[in-house]
Amino acid sequence: MPDVNIGELSATVWERKFGTKPTDQIFTSRAFFFSMGEDGFREEANGGRVFEHGFEYAENSNFHSYTEYEELDASAMSVFDAYRYDQKICAGTVVISELARLRAEVAAAGAGKYPLLEIKLNNGKNSHIADMNRQLLGSAATGADINGIQVIISTTPTTGTVGGVNRATYSFARNRQNSGAQSVTAYDNLRAAMTTTYNQCSLGGVENVPRWICTDRPSMQGYEQILVAIEQIAEAKMKKDSDIAFMNDMLKFKGAQMFFDEDAPAGNMYFYNNVNLKVDYLKGGWMKMYPAQAPYNQLTNVHRVMTVANLATNAGRHLGVVSAIT
């Protein structure tokens, strides 16, 4: 006998639901965003029209050797200036209808499978982070976008501007850049390029050293591939098991933590620290959730989220990139 509507089983037996929330099948690691959440990377601005970072860009050339009665040089010297970064707005909305809210708000009584508003707001938060992560690793494709790492740490550092300073004119504003392209075999130049970049970014090899290295997955795998086998065997012996591969969170280079981000530009490896690379944001404007608003002509509630921020550097010479990795 055919079913009248949805069938006897569906009409008499509840679905068996597992878990307290839907399983994420869309969001990536957003590793770069979370790395910038470490202490010192984010910098709060208490108001203001732009984000400004002052810097020294020249020595005072009045200081040099003199003969016994030679007059001292008393020329007026300009040695200070500032980078300025516009404030960018990243925002979005989470909308829930009154009908959906009423249907789901009695979840405790068994009518709803999940707390709908809670999981929609959580999705909105993760969507906001995902969007900012893509912008932070991007190239400021639109005028409204954050100045991404491809702008701040350029693969062509003798061109373009950063914070209003022309890098073609002023060499002090340039980040470090070296090619990781292979000569004969895959990744045969990677380690040398990484060593050069790391040392160039530092002062004497020990101060202002890179703290993090962000890259794409193939490049990180390429780095692991060139590690000699004895290093892997030694690591396995310390752990007293037969695992001869490094855990990803153990991969470092001269102490700098390495990781890959699914949104990272292909073939580039970025070196940075928390002193010279900053995510500036306005006080009260970091992932700010505003009270729900009800449009006068719709039976909905709109939850708004906003961040006012930008990626900035105060000294590009301490930031670097190994590019064109093959």
VEXBA-317219 format. One line per 2 residues: number of its first residue (from 1); their letters; for each residue x negated, y negated, z negated of C-alpha. Coordinates in nm, 4 decimals. Each point is the difference from the previous one (the first is absolute). Layout:
BEGIN
NUM) A) X,Y,Z  ...;
end
This chain:
BEGIN
1) MP) 0.0000,0.0000,0.0000  -0.1543,-0.3354,0.0965;
3) DV) -0.0792,-0.2625,-0.2655  0.2565,-0.2758,-0.0395;
5) NI) -0.2616,-0.2677,-0.0628  -0.3391,0.0394,-0.1751;
7) GE) 0.0408,0.3620,-0.0950  0.0642,0.1918,-0.3189;
9) LS) -0.3606,0.0158,-0.1192  -0.0625,-0.3727,0.0448;
11) AT) 0.3288,-0.0807,-0.1649  -0.0686,0.2100,-0.3100;
13) VW) -0.3779,0.0038,-0.0601  -0.2295,-0.2978,-0.0748;
15) ER) -0.3300,-0.0432,0.1856  -0.3066,0.0902,-0.2091;
17) KF) -0.2134,-0.3138,-0.0173  -0.3682,0.0180,-0.0985;
19) GT) -0.1951,-0.2908,-0.1419  0.0999,-0.3319,-0.1543;
21) KP) -0.0724,-0.2082,0.3108  -0.0394,0.0501,0.3749;
23) TD) -0.3393,0.1319,0.1123  -0.2237,-0.2586,0.1699;
25) QI) -0.0684,0.0937,0.3620  -0.0922,-0.3424,0.1405;
27) FT) -0.2469,-0.1974,-0.2125  -0.3770,0.0362,0.0422;
29) SR) -0.2627,-0.0378,-0.2722  -0.0159,-0.3829,0.0284;
31) AF) -0.3440,0.0512,-0.1506  -0.1431,-0.3398,0.0896;
33) FF) 0.2873,-0.1842,-0.1699  -0.0448,0.2020,-0.3177;
35) SM) -0.3788,-0.0437,0.0076  0.0584,-0.3759,0.0035;
37) GE) 0.2044,0.0424,-0.3174  -0.3137,0.0837,-0.1957;
39) DG) -0.1208,-0.2488,-0.2617  -0.1414,-0.3125,0.1582;
41) FR) 0.1264,0.0492,0.3547  0.3297,-0.1850,-0.0468;
43) EE) -0.0261,-0.3668,-0.0967  0.2942,-0.2039,-0.1227;
45) AN) 0.0482,-0.3653,0.0983  0.2057,-0.2156,-0.2333;
47) GG) 0.1744,-0.1979,0.2737  -0.1630,-0.2031,0.2740;
49) RV) 0.0485,-0.0483,0.3749  -0.2823,0.2279,0.1253;
51) FE) -0.2467,0.2493,-0.1452  -0.3424,-0.1644,-0.0222;
53) HG) -0.3409,0.1557,-0.0698  -0.2946,-0.2357,-0.0461;
55) FE) -0.3460,0.1058,0.1126  -0.3616,-0.1094,0.0286;
57) YA) -0.1301,0.0107,0.3537  -0.3459,-0.1647,-0.0051;
59) EN) -0.3099,-0.0477,-0.2090  -0.1018,-0.3459,-0.1128;
61) SN) -0.2941,-0.0657,0.2335  -0.1290,-0.2833,-0.2220;
63) FH) -0.1899,0.2707,-0.1850  -0.3387,0.0806,0.1527;
65) SY) -0.3696,-0.0667,-0.0601  -0.1315,-0.3584,-0.0322;
67) TE) -0.3416,-0.1606,-0.0091  -0.1067,-0.1907,-0.3122;
69) YE) 0.1447,-0.3422,0.0888  0.2508,0.0971,0.2660;
71) EL) 0.3505,-0.1382,-0.0458  0.2612,0.2560,-0.1003;
73) DA) 0.2738,0.0695,0.2531  0.3218,-0.1562,-0.1240;
75) SA) 0.2245,0.0791,0.2939  0.3691,0.0593,-0.0735;
77) MS) 0.0698,0.3689,0.0539  0.3333,0.1689,0.0699;
79) VF) -0.0068,0.3547,-0.1320  0.3613,0.0799,-0.0988;
81) DA) 0.3231,0.0577,0.1937  0.3052,0.2255,-0.0183;
83) YR) 0.1912,0.2677,0.1854  0.3746,-0.0548,0.0212;
85) YD) 0.2555,0.2727,0.0629  0.3669,-0.0547,0.0776;
87) QK) 0.2577,0.1648,-0.2215  0.1853,0.2774,0.1842;
89) IC) 0.3428,0.1360,-0.0887  0.0735,0.3732,0.0067;
91) AG) 0.3617,0.0758,-0.0831  0.2957,0.2267,0.0558;
93) TV) 0.3443,0.0953,-0.1225  0.1791,0.3037,-0.1393;
95) VI) 0.3715,-0.0001,0.0769  0.2634,0.2195,-0.1613;
97) SE) 0.3714,-0.0218,0.0676  0.2561,-0.0197,-0.2753;
99) LA) 0.1593,0.3179,0.1316  -0.3291,0.1906,-0.0190;
101) RL) -0.0674,-0.1391,-0.3480  0.3410,0.1070,-0.1296;
103) RA) -0.0358,0.3445,0.1502  -0.3456,0.0568,-0.1488;
105) EV) 0.0225,-0.1733,-0.3379  0.1797,0.2974,-0.1566;
107) AA) -0.2953,0.2277,0.0770  -0.0158,0.0941,-0.3694;
109) AG) 0.3442,0.1552,0.0363  -0.1143,0.2083,0.2954;
111) AG) 0.1375,-0.2061,0.2881  -0.3356,-0.1290,0.1196;
113) KY) -0.3068,0.2053,0.0926  -0.2510,-0.2761,-0.0826;
115) PL) 0.0078,-0.3422,-0.1694  0.0475,-0.1777,0.3332;
117) LE) -0.0982,-0.3541,-0.0976  -0.3121,0.1157,-0.1821;
119) IK) -0.1301,0.2083,0.2879  0.0837,-0.2693,0.2588;
121) LN) -0.1909,-0.2587,-0.2052  -0.2928,0.2403,-0.0331;
123) NG) 0.0031,0.0520,0.3764  0.0047,-0.3769,0.0426;
125) KN) -0.3025,-0.0386,-0.2275  -0.1921,0.2671,0.1881;
127) SH) 0.1013,-0.1531,0.3335  -0.1297,-0.3385,-0.1214;
129) IA) -0.3326,0.1573,-0.1001  -0.0246,0.1868,0.3317;
131) DM) 0.0596,-0.3208,0.1969  -0.2597,-0.1932,-0.2013;
133) NR) -0.2505,0.2848,0.0346  0.0345,-0.0128,0.3794;
135) QL) -0.0441,-0.3771,-0.0038  -0.3005,0.0174,-0.2358;
137) LG) -0.1677,0.2423,0.2412  0.1153,-0.1894,0.3070;
139) SA) -0.1148,-0.2840,0.2209  0.2651,-0.2637,-0.0814;
141) AT) 0.1917,0.0882,0.3156  0.2554,-0.2736,-0.0670;
143) GA) -0.0465,-0.3430,-0.1508  0.2065,0.1081,-0.2996;
145) DI) -0.2134,0.3061,-0.0771  -0.2564,0.0281,-0.2776;
147) NG) -0.3594,-0.0464,0.1149  -0.0816,0.3702,0.0105;
149) IQ) -0.3367,0.1639,-0.0539  -0.0655,-0.0106,0.3756;
151) VI) 0.0033,-0.3794,-0.0271  -0.2001,-0.0309,-0.3231;
153) IS) -0.2512,0.2771,0.0846  -0.0320,-0.0334,0.3748;
155) TT) -0.1666,0.2391,0.2443  -0.1054,-0.3169,0.1892;
157) PT) -0.1104,-0.2226,-0.2894  -0.1594,-0.2696,0.2177;
159) TG) 0.3412,-0.1009,0.1351  0.3245,-0.1301,-0.1457;
161) TV) 0.0720,-0.1827,-0.3236  0.0480,0.1125,-0.3581;
163) GG) 0.1586,-0.2271,-0.2579  -0.0292,-0.2874,0.2466;
165) VN) -0.3769,0.0447,0.0503  -0.1264,0.0688,0.3534;
167) RA) -0.2236,0.3065,-0.0095  -0.1505,-0.0792,0.3407;
169) TY) -0.1406,-0.3214,-0.1476  -0.0749,0.0985,-0.3588;
171) SF) -0.1924,0.3238,-0.0463  0.0565,0.0045,-0.3775;
173) AR) 0.3694,0.0778,0.0627  -0.0746,0.3181,0.1924;
175) NR) 0.0535,0.3460,-0.1415  -0.2424,0.2852,0.0721;
177) QN) 0.0574,0.2322,0.2956  -0.1847,0.3007,0.1392;
179) SG) 0.0871,0.2594,0.2619  0.0642,0.3591,-0.0990;
181) AQ) 0.0157,0.1262,0.3596  -0.1767,0.3285,0.0614;
183) SV) -0.3221,0.0229,0.2015  -0.0025,0.3739,0.0697;
185) TA) 0.2134,0.1975,-0.2443  0.3150,-0.0995,-0.1886;
187) YD) -0.0628,-0.2324,-0.2961  -0.3786,0.0129,0.0429;
189) NL) -0.0273,-0.3748,-0.0644  0.2659,-0.0278,-0.2687;
191) RA) -0.2144,0.0422,-0.3113  -0.2632,-0.2497,0.1207;
193) AM) 0.2696,-0.2546,0.0897  0.1630,0.0455,-0.3403;
195) TT) -0.3334,-0.0465,-0.1791  -0.0765,-0.3171,0.1937;
197) TY) 0.3465,-0.1432,-0.0560  -0.0031,0.0803,-0.3718;
199) NQ) -0.3394,-0.1648,-0.0491  0.0906,-0.3045,0.2113;
201) CS) 0.3123,-0.0569,-0.2101  -0.2004,-0.0015,-0.3233;
203) LG) -0.2547,-0.2257,-0.1650  -0.3238,0.1932,-0.0322;
205) GV) 0.1953,0.3214,0.0314  0.1260,-0.0216,-0.3595;
207) EN) 0.2296,-0.3049,-0.0312  0.3323,-0.0646,0.1757;
209) VP) -0.0121,0.3552,0.1317  0.3054,0.1513,0.1716;
211) RW) 0.2357,0.1702,-0.2423  0.2429,0.1559,0.2465;
213) IC) -0.0275,0.1394,0.3532  0.3249,0.0306,0.1945;
215) TD) 0.0193,0.1788,0.3339  0.2188,0.2210,0.2158;
217) RP) 0.0247,0.3763,-0.0506  -0.2227,0.1132,0.2921;
219) SM) -0.2810,-0.2338,-0.1088  0.0158,0.1202,-0.3593;
221) QG) -0.0070,0.3591,0.1203  -0.2966,-0.0912,0.2174;
223) YE) -0.1843,-0.1302,-0.3043  0.0702,0.3186,-0.1936;
225) QI) -0.1123,0.2034,0.3008  -0.3505,-0.1524,-0.0041;
227) LV) -0.0589,0.0738,-0.3666  -0.2641,0.2704,-0.0166;
229) AI) 0.1084,0.3425,-0.1204  -0.2258,0.0011,-0.3055;
231) EQ) 0.1887,-0.2994,-0.1414  0.3261,0.1888,0.0334;
233) IA) -0.1451,0.3193,-0.1517  -0.1362,-0.1945,-0.2975;
235) EA) 0.3434,-0.1485,-0.0566  0.1583,0.3450,0.0164;
237) KM) -0.2434,0.1365,-0.2594  0.0800,-0.2830,-0.2397;
239) KK) 0.3663,0.0925,0.0242  -0.0807,0.3737,-0.0378;
241) DS) 0.2142,0.1139,0.2887  -0.0348,0.0798,0.3699;
243) DI) 0.1335,-0.3300,0.1343  -0.2720,-0.1411,0.2275;
245) AF) 0.1928,-0.3094,0.1069  0.0281,-0.3270,-0.1870;
247) MN) 0.3282,-0.1166,-0.1456  0.0970,-0.3180,0.1859;
249) DM) 0.0070,-0.2079,-0.3172  -0.3625,0.1010,-0.0599;
251) LK) -0.1271,-0.1306,0.3336  -0.2114,-0.3079,-0.0638;
253) FK) -0.2804,-0.1906,0.1677  -0.2562,-0.1636,-0.2309;
255) GA) 0.2681,-0.0069,-0.2689  0.2699,-0.1586,0.2177;
257) QM) 0.3245,0.1974,-0.0074  0.1024,0.1196,0.3458;
259) FF) 0.3549,0.0650,0.1153  0.2029,0.0029,0.3182;
261) DE) 0.3244,-0.1785,0.0698  0.2416,0.1141,0.2687;
263) DA) 0.0491,-0.3647,0.1045  -0.3728,-0.0760,0.0300;
265) PA) -0.1346,-0.1026,0.3438  -0.1522,0.2942,0.1873;
267) GN) -0.3786,0.0297,-0.0032  -0.0695,-0.2727,-0.2568;
269) MY) -0.1377,0.0316,-0.3535  0.0460,-0.3021,-0.2285;
271) FY) -0.2318,-0.0838,-0.2925  0.1304,-0.2371,-0.2680;
273) NN) -0.0047,-0.0904,-0.3691  0.2369,-0.1656,-0.2448;
275) VN) -0.2064,-0.3192,-0.0324  -0.0012,-0.1119,0.3613;
277) LK) 0.3234,0.1488,0.1380  0.3221,-0.1150,-0.1628;
279) VD) 0.3734,0.0346,0.0366  0.1116,-0.3462,-0.1092;
281) YL) 0.3625,-0.0363,-0.1055  0.2225,-0.2634,-0.1576;
283) KG) 0.0949,0.0460,-0.3623  0.3485,0.1487,-0.0143;
285) GW) -0.0272,0.0972,0.3661  -0.1396,0.3527,-0.0162;
287) MK) 0.2645,0.2572,0.1023  0.2624,-0.2228,-0.1569;
289) MY) 0.3447,0.1596,-0.0200  0.2788,-0.2582,-0.0055;
291) PA) 0.3464,0.0533,-0.1525  0.2528,0.1602,0.2329;
293) QA) 0.2010,-0.2399,0.2123  0.3507,0.0660,0.1329;
295) PY) 0.0659,-0.1618,0.3406  0.3282,-0.1887,0.0024;
297) NQ) 0.1227,0.1830,0.3115  -0.1184,0.3552,-0.0679;
299) LT) 0.0668,0.2650,-0.2646  -0.3702,0.0616,-0.0573;
301) NV) -0.2799,-0.0840,-0.2416  -0.3326,-0.1193,0.1425;
303) HR) -0.3184,0.0517,-0.2031  -0.2911,-0.2147,0.1233;
305) VM) -0.3714,0.0719,-0.0493  -0.2805,-0.2456,0.0762;
307) TV) -0.3784,-0.0281,-0.0237  -0.1916,-0.3208,0.0764;
309) AN) -0.3629,0.0909,0.0602  -0.2933,0.0162,0.2378;
311) LA) -0.3254,0.1893,0.0387  -0.3020,-0.2233,-0.0557;
313) TN) -0.3754,0.0003,-0.0369  -0.2262,-0.2443,-0.1778;
315) AG) -0.3211,0.1389,0.1525  0.0207,0.2032,0.3194;
317) RH) -0.3664,0.0989,-0.0148  0.0827,0.2490,-0.2772;
319) LG) 0.2588,0.1787,0.2151  -0.0793,0.2289,0.2908;
321) VV) 0.1255,0.2422,0.2597  -0.1481,0.2928,0.1886;
323) SA) 0.1885,-0.0066,0.3296  0.0461,0.2195,0.3072;
325) IT) -0.0677,0.3177,-0.2014  -0.0309,0.3088,0.2192;
end
